[in-house]
Amino acid sequence: MRILVVEDEKGIVDFLVQGLKEANYSVDVASDGQAGLDDALCVPYDVVLLDVMLPKMNGFSVAREMRKAGIKTPVIMLTARDAVDDKIHGLDAGADDYLAKPFAFSELLARIRAVLRRPAMSAETVIRAGGIELDLGRREVKRGGESIELSGREFGILEYFMRNAGQVLTRTQIAEHIWNFDAYAGSNVVDVYIGYLRKKIDRDPEKSFIRTIRGIGYQFSTES
């Protein structure tokens, strides 16, 4: 899953990026409110972590403009402003949750999981395609009722494929969604992880769920 961090304090950014990547999230960073809004309007993020006191545009305005534009991405505000009125202002602006600094990183991860489970913001909590069932809340994958153990990256790639079943996804699209904008850079990391995933979800290597589209990328088919 891909998370946008809108924060201008470098120490906090470094802390969030390291922790989120260790938790197998792909992370992009915007250092001011206007850049954060532009990114949120252009990229389908799974969650936005939004500071309040930002250059150019404050977090309340960013959240409000996102909602006006029809962006339903869950927003968690991270701020030192923990007065009740500030929390009410943030929630009324369109935020889904509000976490005061300093906070325990484990609590942030729990709140991310919580907003992703909410049906109003997340289109589905269980995705099914071609006999594969992917449970976002429990982070579990099953095929024919049998559990399949996947790494965090493999789970993210499978989710991206299943949400875009039938569409051809380029290697760059996959790399940007699962890692970040600079992850691909001509490496074979996408092909390597596709190989790992195929070995775990396919029963017949000759009839893979994930088809290679020569010269372009990959396509997830609901019929293996």
C-alpha atoms as an extended CHARMM CRD file, in Angstrom:
* protein
*
       224  EXT
         1         1  MET       CA              0.0000000000        0.0000000000        0.0000000000  PROA      1               0.0000000000
         2         2  ARG       CA              1.0880000000        3.5260000000       -0.7550000000  PROA      2               0.0000000000
         3         3  ILE       CA              1.1010000000        6.3260000000        1.8180000000  PROA      3               0.0000000000
         4         4  LEU       CA              1.6350000000       10.0540000000        1.3510000000  PROA      4               0.0000000000
         5         5  VAL       CA              3.3450000000       11.8750000000        4.2320000000  PROA      5               0.0000000000
         6         6  VAL       CA              2.7520000000       15.6510000000        4.1950000000  PROA      6               0.0000000000
         7         7  GLU       CA              5.1830000000       17.0220000000        6.7820000000  PROA      7               0.0000000000
         8         8  ASP       CA              7.8550000000       19.7440000000        6.7830000000  PROA      8               0.0000000000
         9         9  GLU       CA              9.9430000000       18.7110000000        9.8210000000  PROA      9               0.0000000000
        10        10  LYS       CA             12.8180000000       16.5730000000        8.5490000000  PROA      10              0.0000000000
        11        11  GLY       CA             13.2820000000       14.6120000000       11.7840000000  PROA      11              0.0000000000
        12        12  ILE       CA              9.6480000000       13.5520000000       11.8120000000  PROA      12              0.0000000000
        13        13  VAL       CA              9.7310000000       12.7580000000        8.0940000000  PROA      13              0.0000000000
        14        14  ASP       CA             12.7670000000       10.5060000000        8.5130000000  PROA      14              0.0000000000
        15        15  PHE       CA             11.1300000000        8.7530000000       11.4870000000  PROA      15              0.0000000000
        16        16  LEU       CA              7.8760000000        8.1440000000        9.5990000000  PROA      16              0.0000000000
        17        17  VAL       CA              9.4990000000        7.0420000000        6.3540000000  PROA      17              0.0000000000
        18        18  GLN       CA             11.7950000000        4.5430000000        8.0580000000  PROA      18              0.0000000000
        19        19  GLY       CA              9.0040000000        3.0550000000       10.1850000000  PROA      19              0.0000000000
        20        20  LEU       CA              6.4800000000        2.8560000000        7.3620000000  PROA      20              0.0000000000
        21        21  LYS       CA              8.9550000000        1.2150000000        4.9980000000  PROA      21              0.0000000000
        22        22  GLU       CA              9.8510000000       -1.3240000000        7.6790000000  PROA      22              0.0000000000
        23        23  ALA       CA              6.1030000000       -2.0440000000        7.8970000000  PROA      23              0.0000000000
        24        24  ASN       CA              6.1290000000       -2.7100000000        4.1240000000  PROA      24              0.0000000000
        25        25  TYR       CA              4.3650000000        0.4710000000        3.0300000000  PROA      25              0.0000000000
        26        26  SER       CA              5.4660000000        2.4950000000        0.0220000000  PROA      26              0.0000000000
        27        27  VAL       CA              6.0010000000        6.1250000000        1.0520000000  PROA      27              0.0000000000
        28        28  ASP       CA              6.0130000000        9.4650000000       -0.7800000000  PROA      28              0.0000000000
        29        29  VAL       CA              6.7380000000       12.7680000000        0.9570000000  PROA      29              0.0000000000
        30        30  ALA       CA              5.5090000000       16.3240000000        0.3800000000  PROA      30              0.0000000000
        31        31  SER       CA              7.1050000000       19.1180000000        2.4240000000  PROA      31              0.0000000000
        32        32  ASP       CA              4.3730000000       21.7440000000        2.0990000000  PROA      32              0.0000000000
        33        33  GLY       CA              0.5950000000       21.7920000000        1.9590000000  PROA      33              0.0000000000
        34        34  GLN       CA              0.2520000000       22.7970000000       -1.6880000000  PROA      34              0.0000000000
        35        35  ALA       CA              2.6070000000       20.0190000000       -2.8360000000  PROA      35              0.0000000000
        36        36  GLY       CA              0.7290000000       17.5540000000       -0.6500000000  PROA      36              0.0000000000
        37        37  LEU       CA             -2.6050000000       18.5580000000       -2.1560000000  PROA      37              0.0000000000
        38        38  ASP       CA             -1.2180000000       18.3140000000       -5.6900000000  PROA      38              0.0000000000
        39        39  ASP       CA              0.1080000000       14.8050000000       -4.9880000000  PROA      39              0.0000000000
        40        40  ALA       CA             -3.1490000000       13.6760000000       -3.3540000000  PROA      40              0.0000000000
        41        41  LEU       CA             -5.1450000000       14.8770000000       -6.3550000000  PROA      41              0.0000000000
        42        42  CYS       CA             -2.8950000000       13.1280000000       -8.8610000000  PROA      42              0.0000000000
        43        43  VAL       CA             -1.9780000000        9.8250000000       -7.1980000000  PROA      43              0.0000000000
        44        44  PRO       CA             -4.3930000000        7.1950000000       -5.7740000000  PROA      44              0.0000000000
        45        45  TYR       CA             -2.8720000000        6.8870000000       -2.2960000000  PROA      45              0.0000000000
        46        46  ASP       CA             -4.2390000000        4.4420000000        0.2610000000  PROA      46              0.0000000000
        47        47  VAL       CA             -3.6820000000        6.8050000000        3.2310000000  PROA      47              0.0000000000
        48        48  VAL       CA             -2.4930000000       10.3980000000        3.7090000000  PROA      48              0.0000000000
        49        49  LEU       CA             -0.6260000000       11.3660000000        6.9170000000  PROA      49              0.0000000000
        50        50  LEU       CA             -1.1130000000       15.1080000000        7.1780000000  PROA      50              0.0000000000
        51        51  ASP       CA              0.5260000000       17.6730000000        9.4600000000  PROA      51              0.0000000000
        52        52  VAL       CA             -1.4800000000       20.8010000000       10.3440000000  PROA      52              0.0000000000
        53        53  MET       CA              1.1720000000       23.5370000000       10.5070000000  PROA      53              0.0000000000
        54        54  LEU       CA              2.5740000000       23.4690000000        6.9730000000  PROA      54              0.0000000000
        55        55  PRO       CA              4.1010000000       26.0460000000        4.6090000000  PROA      55              0.0000000000
        56        56  LYS       CA              1.9030000000       27.4370000000        1.7850000000  PROA      56              0.0000000000
        57        57  MET       CA             -1.3120000000       25.6960000000        2.9030000000  PROA      57              0.0000000000
        58        58  ASN       CA             -2.2410000000       24.3010000000        6.3100000000  PROA      58              0.0000000000
        59        59  GLY       CA             -3.4500000000       20.7500000000        6.8340000000  PROA      59              0.0000000000
        60        60  PHE       CA             -7.0470000000       21.7810000000        7.4720000000  PROA      60              0.0000000000
        61        61  SER       CA             -7.1870000000       23.4410000000        4.0440000000  PROA      61              0.0000000000
        62        62  VAL       CA             -5.5090000000       20.4710000000        2.3670000000  PROA      62              0.0000000000
        63        63  ALA       CA             -8.0560000000       18.0420000000        3.8000000000  PROA      63              0.0000000000
        64        64  ARG       CA            -10.9530000000       20.3330000000        2.8880000000  PROA      64              0.0000000000
        65        65  GLU       CA             -9.7600000000       20.7300000000       -0.7130000000  PROA      65              0.0000000000
        66        66  MET       CA             -9.2540000000       16.9710000000       -1.0650000000  PROA      66              0.0000000000
        67        67  ARG       CA            -12.8410000000       16.3240000000       -0.0310000000  PROA      67              0.0000000000
        68        68  LYS       CA            -14.1690000000       19.0820000000       -2.2980000000  PROA      68              0.0000000000
        69        69  ALA       CA            -12.3860000000       17.3630000000       -5.1850000000  PROA      69              0.0000000000
        70        70  GLY       CA            -14.0510000000       14.0570000000       -4.3320000000  PROA      70              0.0000000000
        71        71  ILE       CA            -10.8920000000       12.4020000000       -3.0280000000  PROA      71              0.0000000000
        72        72  LYS       CA            -11.9600000000        9.7910000000       -0.4640000000  PROA      72              0.0000000000
        73        73  THR       CA             -8.4720000000        8.7020000000        0.5900000000  PROA      73              0.0000000000
        74        74  PRO       CA             -8.3380000000        8.2720000000        4.3970000000  PROA      74              0.0000000000
        75        75  VAL       CA             -6.5690000000       11.1780000000        6.1160000000  PROA      75              0.0000000000
        76        76  ILE       CA             -4.8740000000       10.9520000000        9.5040000000  PROA      76              0.0000000000
        77        77  MET       CA             -3.7450000000       14.2930000000       10.9050000000  PROA      77              0.0000000000
        78        78  LEU       CA             -0.4840000000       14.2740000000       12.8660000000  PROA      78              0.0000000000
        79        79  THR       CA              0.0570000000       17.4340000000       14.8710000000  PROA      79              0.0000000000
        80        80  ALA       CA              1.2630000000       18.9520000000       18.1170000000  PROA      80              0.0000000000
        81        81  ARG       CA             -2.0110000000       20.8910000000       18.2730000000  PROA      81              0.0000000000
        82        82  ASP       CA             -4.0710000000       18.5620000000       20.4600000000  PROA      82              0.0000000000
        83        83  ALA       CA             -6.7390000000       20.9420000000       21.8010000000  PROA      83              0.0000000000
        84        84  VAL       CA            -10.2960000000       19.6850000000       21.4290000000  PROA      84              0.0000000000
        85        85  ASP       CA            -11.2150000000       22.5880000000       19.1230000000  PROA      85              0.0000000000
        86        86  ASP       CA             -8.3000000000       21.7240000000       16.8200000000  PROA      86              0.0000000000
        87        87  LYS       CA             -9.3870000000       18.0940000000       16.6530000000  PROA      87              0.0000000000
        88        88  ILE       CA            -12.9500000000       19.1270000000       15.8400000000  PROA      88              0.0000000000
        89        89  HSD       CA            -11.6570000000       21.5280000000       13.1620000000  PROA      89              0.0000000000
        90        90  GLY       CA             -9.5670000000       18.7600000000       11.5850000000  PROA      90              0.0000000000
        91        91  LEU       CA            -12.3640000000       16.1940000000       11.5820000000  PROA      91              0.0000000000
        92        92  ASP       CA            -14.8440000000       18.7250000000       10.2010000000  PROA      92              0.0000000000
        93        93  ALA       CA            -12.3510000000       19.5610000000        7.4420000000  PROA      93              0.0000000000
        94        94  GLY       CA            -12.4730000000       15.9460000000        6.2910000000  PROA      94              0.0000000000
        95        95  ALA       CA             -9.8630000000       14.0850000000        8.3300000000  PROA      95              0.0000000000
        96        96  ASP       CA            -10.7000000000       10.5330000000        9.4270000000  PROA      96              0.0000000000
        97        97  ASP       CA             -8.4970000000       10.4730000000       12.5130000000  PROA      97              0.0000000000
        98        98  TYR       CA             -6.3270000000       12.8000000000       14.5700000000  PROA      98              0.0000000000
        99        99  LEU       CA             -3.1070000000       11.7750000000       16.3440000000  PROA      99              0.0000000000
       100       100  ALA       CA             -1.2670000000       14.2140000000       18.6090000000  PROA      100             0.0000000000
       101       101  LYS       CA              2.5460000000       14.4030000000       18.6310000000  PROA      101             0.0000000000
       102       102  PRO       CA              4.4940000000       12.7880000000       20.1540000000  PROA      102             0.0000000000
       103       103  PHE       CA              2.9290000000        9.3990000000       19.4710000000  PROA      103             0.0000000000
       104       104  ALA       CA              3.9120000000        5.7520000000       19.6260000000  PROA      104             0.0000000000
       105       105  PHE       CA              4.6050000000        4.4110000000       16.1390000000  PROA      105             0.0000000000
       106       106  SER       CA              2.7120000000        1.2110000000       16.9610000000  PROA      106             0.0000000000
       107       107  GLU       CA             -0.3760000000        3.3310000000       17.6000000000  PROA      107             0.0000000000
       108       108  LEU       CA              0.0250000000        5.0710000000       14.2500000000  PROA      108             0.0000000000
       109       109  LEU       CA              0.1920000000        1.6980000000       12.4830000000  PROA      109             0.0000000000
       110       110  ALA       CA             -2.9410000000        0.5710000000       14.3300000000  PROA      110             0.0000000000
       111       111  ARG       CA             -4.7800000000        3.7380000000       13.2780000000  PROA      111             0.0000000000
       112       112  ILE       CA             -3.6990000000        3.2260000000        9.6520000000  PROA      112             0.0000000000
       113       113  ARG       CA             -5.1040000000       -0.3030000000        9.7420000000  PROA      113             0.0000000000
       114       114  ALA       CA             -8.2990000000        1.0170000000       11.3310000000  PROA      114             0.0000000000
       115       115  VAL       CA             -9.0180000000        3.6710000000        8.6830000000  PROA      115             0.0000000000
       116       116  LEU       CA             -8.3010000000        1.1640000000        5.9210000000  PROA      116             0.0000000000
       117       117  ARG       CA            -10.9620000000       -1.1450000000        7.3600000000  PROA      117             0.0000000000
       118       118  ARG       CA            -13.6740000000        1.4970000000        7.2550000000  PROA      118             0.0000000000
       119       119  PRO       CA            -16.0650000000        0.7010000000        4.3860000000  PROA      119             0.0000000000
       120       120  ALA       CA            -16.8270000000        4.3580000000        3.7020000000  PROA      120             0.0000000000
       121       121  MET       CA            -13.2290000000        5.0030000000        2.7320000000  PROA      121             0.0000000000
       122       122  SER       CA            -12.0620000000        1.5920000000        1.6000000000  PROA      122             0.0000000000
       123       123  ALA       CA            -14.0110000000        0.1530000000       -1.3260000000  PROA      123             0.0000000000
       124       124  GLU       CA            -13.7410000000       -3.3560000000        0.0710000000  PROA      124             0.0000000000
       125       125  THR       CA            -12.0330000000       -5.1470000000        2.9230000000  PROA      125             0.0000000000
       126       126  VAL       CA            -12.0310000000       -8.5260000000        1.1680000000  PROA      126             0.0000000000
       127       127  ILE       CA            -11.1380000000       -8.7800000000       -2.5200000000  PROA      127             0.0000000000
       128       128  ARG       CA            -11.9500000000      -11.9430000000       -4.4930000000  PROA      128             0.0000000000
       129       129  ALA       CA            -10.8070000000      -12.8590000000       -7.9690000000  PROA      129             0.0000000000
       130       130  GLY       CA            -10.2650000000      -16.1700000000       -9.7160000000  PROA      130             0.0000000000
       131       131  GLY       CA            -10.6400000000      -18.2490000000       -6.5640000000  PROA      131             0.0000000000
       132       132  ILE       CA             -8.1770000000      -16.0950000000       -4.6090000000  PROA      132             0.0000000000
       133       133  GLU       CA             -9.4400000000      -14.2540000000       -1.5280000000  PROA      133             0.0000000000
       134       134  LEU       CA             -7.4160000000      -11.3580000000       -0.1160000000  PROA      134             0.0000000000
       135       135  ASP       CA             -8.4560000000      -10.0290000000        3.3130000000  PROA      135             0.0000000000
       136       136  LEU       CA             -7.0830000000       -6.5100000000        3.8600000000  PROA      136             0.0000000000
       137       137  GLY       CA             -8.0210000000       -6.3420000000        7.5320000000  PROA      137             0.0000000000
       138       138  ARG       CA             -6.3730000000       -9.6040000000        8.5210000000  PROA      138             0.0000000000
       139       139  ARG       CA             -3.6350000000       -9.3490000000        5.8700000000  PROA      139             0.0000000000
       140       140  GLU       CA             -4.4550000000      -12.9110000000        4.8110000000  PROA      140             0.0000000000
       141       141  VAL       CA             -4.6090000000      -14.6040000000        1.4280000000  PROA      141             0.0000000000
       142       142  LYS       CA             -6.4430000000      -17.8280000000        0.6280000000  PROA      142             0.0000000000
       143       143  ARG       CA             -6.9560000000      -19.9170000000       -2.4720000000  PROA      143             0.0000000000
       144       144  GLY       CA             -9.6740000000      -22.5470000000       -2.3660000000  PROA      144             0.0000000000
       145       145  GLY       CA             -9.8740000000      -22.0840000000        1.4010000000  PROA      145             0.0000000000
       146       146  GLU       CA             -6.1550000000      -22.8030000000        1.8710000000  PROA      146             0.0000000000
       147       147  SER       CA             -3.9580000000      -20.0810000000        3.3630000000  PROA      147             0.0000000000
       148       148  ILE       CA             -1.0590000000      -18.7040000000        1.3350000000  PROA      148             0.0000000000
       149       149  GLU       CA              1.7750000000      -17.0410000000        3.2390000000  PROA      149             0.0000000000
       150       150  LEU       CA              3.0280000000      -13.8880000000        1.5190000000  PROA      150             0.0000000000
       151       151  SER       CA              5.5980000000      -11.2660000000        2.4480000000  PROA      151             0.0000000000
       152       152  GLY       CA              4.4800000000       -7.6630000000        2.8100000000  PROA      152             0.0000000000
       153       153  ARG       CA              5.6880000000       -6.7430000000       -0.6890000000  PROA      153             0.0000000000
       154       154  GLU       CA              4.0790000000       -9.8150000000       -2.2440000000  PROA      154             0.0000000000
       155       155  PHE       CA              0.7900000000       -9.0180000000       -0.5080000000  PROA      155             0.0000000000
       156       156  GLY       CA              0.9210000000       -5.4320000000       -1.8070000000  PROA      156             0.0000000000
       157       157  ILE       CA              1.6200000000       -6.5370000000       -5.3780000000  PROA      157             0.0000000000
       158       158  LEU       CA             -1.2050000000       -9.0870000000       -5.3030000000  PROA      158             0.0000000000
       159       159  GLU       CA             -3.6300000000       -6.4880000000       -3.9190000000  PROA      159             0.0000000000
       160       160  TYR       CA             -2.6350000000       -4.0330000000       -6.6670000000  PROA      160             0.0000000000
       161       161  PHE       CA             -3.1630000000       -6.7060000000       -9.3280000000  PROA      161             0.0000000000
       162       162  MET       CA             -6.5220000000       -7.8300000000       -7.9330000000  PROA      162             0.0000000000
       163       163  ARG       CA             -7.8130000000       -4.2660000000       -7.6920000000  PROA      163             0.0000000000
       164       164  ASN       CA             -6.8440000000       -3.8240000000      -11.3480000000  PROA      164             0.0000000000
       165       165  ALA       CA             -7.7410000000       -7.2810000000      -12.6740000000  PROA      165             0.0000000000
       166       166  GLY       CA             -7.6660000000       -7.4060000000      -16.4610000000  PROA      166             0.0000000000
       167       167  GLN       CA             -5.6540000000       -4.2070000000      -16.8140000000  PROA      167             0.0000000000
       168       168  VAL       CA             -2.1150000000       -4.2300000000      -18.1350000000  PROA      168             0.0000000000
       169       169  LEU       CA              0.2220000000       -2.7150000000      -15.5270000000  PROA      169             0.0000000000
       170       170  THR       CA              3.6930000000       -1.5730000000      -16.4970000000  PROA      170             0.0000000000
       171       171  ARG       CA              6.7120000000       -2.4310000000      -14.3960000000  PROA      171             0.0000000000
       172       172  THR       CA              7.0950000000        1.2470000000      -13.5470000000  PROA      172             0.0000000000
       173       173  GLN       CA              3.4820000000        1.4780000000      -12.3240000000  PROA      173             0.0000000000
       174       174  ILE       CA              3.9870000000       -1.5390000000      -10.0800000000  PROA      174             0.0000000000
       175       175  ALA       CA              7.3070000000       -0.2690000000       -8.7230000000  PROA      175             0.0000000000
       176       176  GLU       CA              5.9160000000        3.1920000000       -7.9880000000  PROA      176             0.0000000000
       177       177  HSD       CA              2.8770000000        1.7880000000       -6.1880000000  PROA      177             0.0000000000
       178       178  ILE       CA              4.7140000000       -0.8190000000       -4.0890000000  PROA      178             0.0000000000
       179       179  TRP       CA              8.0150000000        0.9750000000       -3.4710000000  PROA      179             0.0000000000
       180       180  ASN       CA              8.2460000000        4.6500000000       -4.4990000000  PROA      180             0.0000000000
       181       181  PHE       CA              8.9510000000        6.8600000000       -7.4750000000  PROA      181             0.0000000000
       182       182  ASP       CA             12.6710000000        6.0690000000       -7.4920000000  PROA      182             0.0000000000
       183       183  ALA       CA             12.4820000000        2.3340000000       -6.7770000000  PROA      183             0.0000000000
       184       184  TYR       CA             12.4610000000        0.9900000000      -10.3080000000  PROA      184             0.0000000000
       185       185  ALA       CA             15.3650000000        2.8360000000      -11.9530000000  PROA      185             0.0000000000
       186       186  GLY       CA             15.8700000000        0.0320000000      -14.4600000000  PROA      186             0.0000000000
       187       187  SER       CA             16.3230000000       -2.7230000000      -11.8800000000  PROA      187             0.0000000000
       188       188  ASN       CA             14.6480000000       -6.1360000000      -12.0820000000  PROA      188             0.0000000000
       189       189  VAL       CA             13.0780000000       -5.9150000000       -8.6170000000  PROA      189             0.0000000000
       190       190  VAL       CA              9.5330000000       -6.1060000000      -10.0440000000  PROA      190             0.0000000000
       191       191  ASP       CA             10.2910000000       -9.2210000000      -12.1050000000  PROA      191             0.0000000000
       192       192  VAL       CA             11.9100000000      -10.8930000000       -9.0960000000  PROA      192             0.0000000000
       193       193  TYR       CA              8.8750000000      -10.3260000000       -6.8680000000  PROA      193             0.0000000000
       194       194  ILE       CA              6.4720000000      -11.3850000000       -9.6070000000  PROA      194             0.0000000000
       195       195  GLY       CA              8.4260000000      -14.6490000000       -9.7430000000  PROA      195             0.0000000000
       196       196  TYR       CA              8.0870000000      -15.1020000000       -5.9860000000  PROA      196             0.0000000000
       197       197  LEU       CA              4.3450000000      -14.3920000000       -6.1380000000  PROA      197             0.0000000000
       198       198  ARG       CA              3.6920000000      -16.7640000000       -9.0210000000  PROA      198             0.0000000000
       199       199  LYS       CA              5.3170000000      -19.6500000000       -7.1700000000  PROA      199             0.0000000000
       200       200  LYS       CA              2.9710000000      -19.1050000000       -4.2310000000  PROA      200             0.0000000000
       201       201  ILE       CA             -0.3910000000      -18.4730000000       -5.9080000000  PROA      201             0.0000000000
       202       202  ASP       CA             -0.2350000000      -20.5870000000       -9.0740000000  PROA      202             0.0000000000
       203       203  ARG       CA             -1.0520000000      -24.2950000000       -9.0870000000  PROA      203             0.0000000000
       204       204  ASP       CA              0.0310000000      -24.7710000000      -12.6920000000  PROA      204             0.0000000000
       205       205  PRO       CA              3.0560000000      -22.7140000000      -13.8430000000  PROA      205             0.0000000000
       206       206  GLU       CA              1.7760000000      -23.0240000000      -17.4190000000  PROA      206             0.0000000000
       207       207  LYS       CA             -1.4930000000      -21.2780000000      -16.4790000000  PROA      207             0.0000000000
       208       208  SER       CA             -0.4130000000      -18.4030000000      -14.2630000000  PROA      208             0.0000000000
       209       209  PHE       CA             -2.7610000000      -15.7810000000      -12.8440000000  PROA      209             0.0000000000
       210       210  ILE       CA             -0.1210000000      -13.2050000000      -13.7290000000  PROA      210             0.0000000000
       211       211  ARG       CA              0.4960000000      -12.9660000000      -17.4580000000  PROA      211             0.0000000000
       212       212  THR       CA              3.5970000000      -11.3640000000      -18.9140000000  PROA      212             0.0000000000
       213       213  ILE       CA              2.7780000000       -8.7740000000      -21.5650000000  PROA      213             0.0000000000
       214       214  ARG       CA              5.9850000000       -8.6750000000      -23.5490000000  PROA      214             0.0000000000
       215       215  GLY       CA              7.6330000000       -5.2760000000      -23.6930000000  PROA      215             0.0000000000
       216       216  ILE       CA              5.0230000000       -3.6750000000      -21.4100000000  PROA      216             0.0000000000
       217       217  GLY       CA              4.4700000000       -5.3570000000      -18.0490000000  PROA      217             0.0000000000
       218       218  TYR       CA              1.9610000000       -7.7310000000      -16.4690000000  PROA      218             0.0000000000
       219       219  GLN       CA             -1.7640000000       -8.4880000000      -16.3830000000  PROA      219             0.0000000000
       220       220  PHE       CA             -3.7380000000      -10.2840000000      -13.6700000000  PROA      220             0.0000000000
       221       221  SER       CA             -6.2770000000      -12.6950000000      -15.1190000000  PROA      221             0.0000000000
       222       222  THR       CA             -9.1420000000      -14.1560000000      -13.0840000000  PROA      222             0.0000000000
       223       223  GLU       CA             -8.6730000000      -17.4270000000      -14.9540000000  PROA      223             0.0000000000
       224       224  SER       CA             -5.3490000000      -19.1690000000      -14.3200000000  PROA      224             0.0000000000
